[in-house]
Amino acid sequence: MTENQYLALCEAYLRGNCTQEEENLLIAYQEENGMLDDDYSVHNNQRVKEIIRLRIQQSINTQKKSSIKLRLFNWKVAASIAALFVVATYFLVRNAPETAIMAPNMVVKSKNIKTIEIVPGSTKATLTLADGKSIDLTSSKNGVISTQNNSNITKSGNGLVVSGSNKNTNTAAGTLNKITIPRGGKYDIILPDGTHVWLNSSSSLSFPSTFDGNERKVFLTGEAYFEVAKNKEKPFKVDVAGKQVIEVLGTHFNVTAFENDKFIETTLLEGSVKINYNKSNIKIIPGQMAINNLKDNLKIVPADVDEVMAWTNEMFIFKNENINSIMKKVSRWYDVDVDFKGDVSAINFEGNYARSKSLKSLLKNFELTDKVHFKIEGRRITVIAK
């Protein structure tokens, strides 16, 4: 079935003009493309219902008077069709024509995407101990995997727990352990003070087996969400890529500082933090983001917490985000390389997408806007501006 045939069949279905044979063909096509699961609950949105109703009404008004048969829709089928019309309608009425709305998890046939199995990321990481020993956490069994300084490092499910004494610790660089998350991975760790850290793809955290002295200090690259255990006597410090230091007593915050990015973003959810950079420091409050462009002083802006925290909730949330930025996230989570062909500087997208879903489906969403094509060769994706 071609894309035009599918679109025509969708519209006929919504008008109630499908024969039983055509309806069966439509359902079979959607089942084949994974479009009938519970994620297609778009019909619960009142605006979507209204869009469909108006489209059908407009179609009826253009016809000569005739008897129109009414029947109950299979809403599981109609919901996925509704997603299609949301894309088309929203895209046409937006003031910014270069910003396209994605339908959730919609699958549309495309000639530009080759069939390939690129799976979403999963829990995987490597632990490098202070003595240089490397442990593949993906394949290692649950239980104690290292004992040092009277402390244990234990693998528990999909995370690490560091526990034990808080005495006789030297936090010099040579005595730190390091957990490294590759592209296509994620992991979390509970530090010896009870602080919980979630690490995104392409990230790493260096930490001691125990916290001694008058501070608790760790070293981060990439992206992580911290829920810091409170301790007024011993502040918690995060050295971010050797470029800025975040200091807290007990709080919840997210830090983004990937190697190839030209900025560091610190978003506060709870408590307060002090950010030290270039011999100056600022404090932010919950709902604020500090942006460090690594050149000038820090800038404080209101944070879109849902968008910032989407990765911890297994979601992508794009809000008028450029395709270049989006594909960086795609590259890290799906472990693919990305090239660009043509000018993509004005191509932005909006929408939500589950990170557990296939890459192929996500790219087809983008292609439906008629702004870009994608060419997949192995694990390399070329983004082609139209």
Legacy VTK file of the C-alpha trace (Angstrom):
# vtk DataFile Version 3.0
C-alpha trace
ASCII
DATASET POLYDATA
POINTS 386 float
0.000 0.000 0.000
1.409 3.396 -0.959
1.298 6.401 1.348
-1.369 8.107 -0.798
-3.499 4.960 -0.765
-3.195 4.761 2.990
-4.177 8.423 3.444
-7.180 8.021 1.154
-8.286 4.923 3.038
-7.939 6.731 6.379
-10.151 9.578 5.215
-12.723 7.195 3.780
-12.796 5.341 7.084
-13.441 8.508 9.079
-16.261 9.465 6.706
-17.836 6.049 7.169
-17.395 5.119 3.510
-15.133 2.093 3.913
-16.363 -1.309 2.855
-15.698 -4.157 5.273
-12.933 -5.364 2.974
-11.276 -1.924 2.955
-11.581 -1.654 6.735
-9.932 -5.062 7.145
-7.141 -3.938 4.822
-6.645 -0.770 6.874
-6.540 -2.663 10.180
-4.115 -5.237 8.760
-1.796 -2.455 7.521
-1.844 -0.685 10.880
-1.217 -3.913 12.776
1.722 -4.648 10.496
3.213 -1.246 11.311
2.592 -1.410 15.063
-0.141 1.249 15.105
-2.816 -0.415 17.229
-1.266 -0.524 20.701
-2.459 1.476 23.697
-0.105 4.356 22.933
-2.513 5.521 20.218
-5.029 6.943 22.681
-5.090 10.228 20.778
-8.892 10.091 20.699
-8.922 10.966 24.386
-7.860 14.473 23.436
-10.907 16.686 22.916
-9.113 18.854 20.382
-8.325 15.831 18.242
-11.978 14.762 18.330
-13.018 18.232 17.238
-10.530 18.250 14.354
-11.862 14.930 13.091
-15.472 16.074 13.493
-14.826 19.285 11.534
-13.033 17.458 8.738
-15.894 14.997 8.375
-18.478 17.804 8.543
-16.670 19.809 5.864
-16.575 16.751 3.668
-20.295 16.138 4.182
-21.158 19.775 3.411
-19.443 19.587 0.032
-21.481 16.588 -1.043
-24.952 16.631 -2.559
-27.760 15.592 -0.271
-27.685 11.850 0.129
-28.221 9.263 2.805
-25.101 8.826 4.945
-24.786 5.646 6.932
-23.711 6.091 10.542
-21.839 3.376 12.354
-19.683 2.913 15.404
-15.964 3.405 14.755
-13.295 1.030 15.888
-11.680 3.771 17.982
-8.414 1.915 18.320
-8.096 2.232 14.553
-9.483 5.768 14.417
-7.083 6.923 17.111
-4.022 6.197 15.032
-5.695 7.904 12.059
-6.463 10.860 14.310
-2.763 11.258 14.949
-2.280 11.688 11.214
-4.801 14.525 10.997
-3.349 16.222 14.060
-0.024 16.483 12.256
-1.582 17.845 9.079
-3.919 20.330 10.778
-1.480 21.681 13.358
1.257 22.000 10.774
-0.926 24.118 8.473
-2.197 26.542 11.118
1.007 27.297 13.035
2.428 30.810 12.663
5.951 29.428 12.357
5.812 27.298 9.202
9.178 25.659 9.833
8.022 24.152 13.134
6.222 20.858 12.661
4.075 18.918 15.134
4.818 15.224 15.538
2.034 12.734 16.079
2.764 10.314 18.918
4.341 7.121 17.611
2.639 7.332 14.230
3.960 5.049 11.499
3.619 6.016 7.855
5.137 4.160 4.946
8.293 5.880 3.642
10.553 5.128 0.728
13.488 6.925 2.330
14.047 4.727 5.372
15.583 1.340 4.847
14.455 -1.537 7.020
16.998 -1.893 9.821
16.861 -3.070 13.403
18.160 -0.238 15.572
16.885 -0.858 19.070
16.415 1.761 21.811
18.965 2.113 24.590
18.955 0.000 27.736
20.733 -0.341 31.072
24.439 -0.767 30.335
27.615 0.625 31.842
31.249 -0.066 32.682
32.749 0.416 36.135
36.440 1.251 36.355
37.740 0.769 39.879
40.381 2.948 41.527
42.983 0.207 40.944
42.278 0.241 37.190
40.191 -2.942 37.040
37.302 -2.708 34.577
33.937 -4.433 35.150
31.203 -4.772 32.526
28.067 -4.077 34.562
25.794 -5.200 31.741
26.894 -8.814 31.981
27.980 -9.027 35.630
25.739 -10.712 38.194
24.015 -9.020 41.114
25.979 -8.890 44.347
29.174 -7.356 45.722
31.583 -6.642 42.871
34.256 -4.728 44.799
35.382 -4.089 48.367
37.664 -1.131 49.099
38.315 1.124 52.098
35.914 -0.972 54.183
33.148 -0.198 51.673
31.294 -2.403 49.226
30.207 -1.645 45.673
27.206 -3.816 44.939
25.300 -4.376 41.730
21.587 -4.487 42.473
19.225 -4.922 39.545
19.994 -2.159 37.058
22.022 0.003 39.396
24.979 0.238 41.789
24.951 0.761 45.545
28.073 2.020 47.333
27.900 1.422 51.083
30.147 1.154 54.107
32.403 3.208 56.356
33.034 6.915 55.882
36.546 6.816 57.301
40.080 6.771 55.896
39.221 7.986 52.438
41.407 9.910 50.065
39.420 11.503 47.216
42.401 12.346 45.045
41.846 11.615 41.370
43.855 8.388 41.488
41.596 6.842 44.141
38.271 7.467 42.417
36.039 4.860 40.843
34.376 5.748 37.550
31.101 4.541 36.034
30.860 5.136 32.292
27.608 4.971 30.320
28.066 4.354 26.566
25.799 5.566 23.793
22.580 3.592 23.956
22.869 3.145 27.711
21.651 4.417 31.069
22.420 3.539 34.686
21.881 4.756 38.221
24.003 4.654 41.353
23.480 5.230 45.051
26.566 6.861 46.557
27.907 6.082 50.057
26.034 9.036 51.608
22.700 7.884 50.149
22.698 10.339 47.233
20.942 8.829 44.205
22.269 9.636 40.728
20.680 8.707 37.392
23.065 8.824 34.415
22.048 9.326 30.790
23.789 7.945 27.682
27.342 9.125 26.902
27.927 10.151 30.514
30.330 9.297 33.306
30.598 9.849 37.063
33.788 9.561 39.123
33.254 8.962 42.835
35.114 7.739 45.939
34.149 4.564 47.781
33.596 6.667 50.922
33.160 10.380 51.669
35.623 11.712 54.219
36.705 15.187 55.220
34.471 18.230 55.100
32.854 17.729 51.687
31.345 15.125 49.344
32.710 15.549 45.835
32.086 13.754 42.544
33.069 14.456 38.923
30.547 14.429 36.065
30.588 14.522 32.278
27.425 14.174 30.188
24.016 14.320 31.833
22.796 13.248 35.261
19.925 13.804 37.647
20.883 14.062 41.330
18.786 13.550 44.438
21.329 14.612 47.047
21.127 13.286 50.610
20.948 16.158 53.103
23.965 16.811 55.309
24.407 20.363 56.634
27.879 19.562 57.927
29.211 18.249 54.629
28.214 19.999 51.371
27.877 17.950 48.200
29.882 19.192 45.208
29.705 18.224 41.547
32.682 19.111 39.390
31.082 19.395 35.939
33.536 18.508 33.178
36.231 20.438 35.012
34.497 23.686 34.011
32.110 24.561 36.827
31.291 23.335 40.325
27.792 22.885 41.750
27.521 23.021 45.527
24.511 21.815 47.535
23.541 20.565 50.961
20.568 18.481 49.879
18.499 18.981 46.757
17.245 17.619 43.416
18.748 18.918 40.181
19.652 17.951 36.619
22.940 18.747 34.873
23.623 18.591 31.132
27.263 18.897 30.051
28.021 16.666 27.067
31.496 16.755 25.629
30.622 18.347 22.291
28.131 20.869 23.672
29.162 24.487 24.068
27.204 25.023 27.260
26.343 23.541 30.645
22.738 23.578 31.839
21.844 23.173 35.516
18.127 22.830 36.311
16.849 22.891 39.885
13.778 20.936 40.948
13.981 21.141 44.731
16.102 22.934 47.352
18.830 25.344 46.245
22.226 25.161 44.607
25.216 27.456 44.219
27.119 27.369 40.949
30.746 28.421 40.882
32.249 29.481 37.564
35.051 31.785 36.503
35.660 33.143 40.004
31.986 34.053 40.439
28.968 32.206 41.798
25.190 32.382 41.608
22.290 30.670 43.329
19.164 29.366 41.630
15.774 28.376 43.004
13.412 25.549 41.967
12.069 25.997 38.449
15.134 27.880 37.256
17.907 26.868 34.871
21.440 28.245 34.895
23.021 28.294 31.434
26.799 28.490 31.244
28.068 29.230 27.738
31.644 28.743 29.003
32.544 32.268 27.914
30.602 34.884 29.850
28.928 34.857 33.231
26.082 32.463 33.986
22.570 33.241 32.767
19.433 32.310 34.734
16.209 31.512 32.843
12.881 29.823 33.695
13.147 26.067 33.173
10.757 23.792 31.318
11.090 21.023 33.878
9.002 18.509 31.901
11.277 18.866 28.888
14.475 18.753 30.940
13.386 15.673 32.908
11.846 13.817 29.963
14.806 11.427 29.671
14.361 10.247 33.279
10.733 9.439 32.440
11.736 7.469 29.316
10.450 10.171 26.982
11.636 12.581 24.331
9.894 15.949 24.577
10.675 18.363 21.763
9.413 21.938 22.035
10.242 23.916 18.919
13.613 22.141 18.966
15.972 22.214 16.015
16.597 18.939 14.199
20.326 19.280 14.889
19.746 19.251 18.647
17.169 16.473 18.352
19.525 14.235 16.404
22.200 14.626 19.091
19.756 13.044 21.536
18.832 10.392 18.973
22.506 9.616 18.367
23.197 9.098 22.056
20.118 7.020 22.860
19.998 4.801 19.758
23.799 4.569 19.378
23.956 5.888 15.812
26.131 8.380 13.942
24.451 11.339 12.263
25.381 13.430 9.217
23.524 16.402 7.721
23.019 17.347 4.101
21.615 20.782 3.306
20.577 23.666 5.565
18.639 22.417 8.597
19.035 25.556 10.711
15.342 26.507 10.389
13.863 23.015 10.734
12.255 22.603 14.153
9.861 20.042 15.604
7.459 19.680 18.508
6.066 16.495 20.032
6.433 13.727 22.571
7.849 10.292 21.853
8.534 7.287 24.075
12.224 6.374 24.198
11.240 2.704 24.281
9.850 2.943 20.738
11.746 2.232 17.550
13.973 4.767 15.841
12.372 3.932 12.519
8.984 5.107 13.743
10.407 8.358 15.112
12.108 9.239 11.835
8.942 8.490 9.897
7.139 11.025 12.067
9.654 13.659 11.013
9.458 12.708 7.356
5.687 13.141 7.313
6.167 16.900 7.748
7.832 17.006 4.327
10.789 18.940 5.736
13.441 16.232 5.843
14.368 12.828 4.483
16.514 10.235 6.259
18.954 7.791 4.744
20.091 4.899 6.946
23.218 2.917 6.174
24.190 0.556 8.965
24.327 2.690 12.095
24.784 5.955 10.190
21.869 8.307 9.539
22.007 11.117 6.990
19.506 13.918 7.561
18.627 15.479 4.203
16.905 18.875 4.190
14.165 19.241 1.564
LINES 1 387
386 0 1 2 3 4 5 6 7 8 9 10 11 12 13 14 15 16 17 18 19 20 21 22 23 24 25 26 27 28 29 30 31 32 33 34 35 36 37 38 39 40 41 42 43 44 45 46 47 48 49 50 51 52 53 54 55 56 57 58 59 60 61 62 63 64 65 66 67 68 69 70 71 72 73 74 75 76 77 78 79 80 81 82 83 84 85 86 87 88 89 90 91 92 93 94 95 96 97 98 99 100 101 102 103 104 105 106 107 108 109 110 111 112 113 114 115 116 117 118 119 120 121 122 123 124 125 126 127 128 129 130 131 132 133 134 135 136 137 138 139 140 141 142 143 144 145 146 147 148 149 150 151 152 153 154 155 156 157 158 159 160 161 162 163 164 165 166 167 168 169 170 171 172 173 174 175 176 177 178 179 180 181 182 183 184 185 186 187 188 189 190 191 192 193 194 195 196 197 198 199 200 201 202 203 204 205 206 207 208 209 210 211 212 213 214 215 216 217 218 219 220 221 222 223 224 225 226 227 228 229 230 231 232 233 234 235 236 237 238 239 240 241 242 243 244 245 246 247 248 249 250 251 252 253 254 255 256 257 258 259 260 261 262 263 264 265 266 267 268 269 270 271 272 273 274 275 276 277 278 279 280 281 282 283 284 285 286 287 288 289 290 291 292 293 294 295 296 297 298 299 300 301 302 303 304 305 306 307 308 309 310 311 312 313 314 315 316 317 318 319 320 321 322 323 324 325 326 327 328 329 330 331 332 333 334 335 336 337 338 339 340 341 342 343 344 345 346 347 348 349 350 351 352 353 354 355 356 357 358 359 360 361 362 363 364 365 366 367 368 369 370 371 372 373 374 375 376 377 378 379 380 381 382 383 384 385
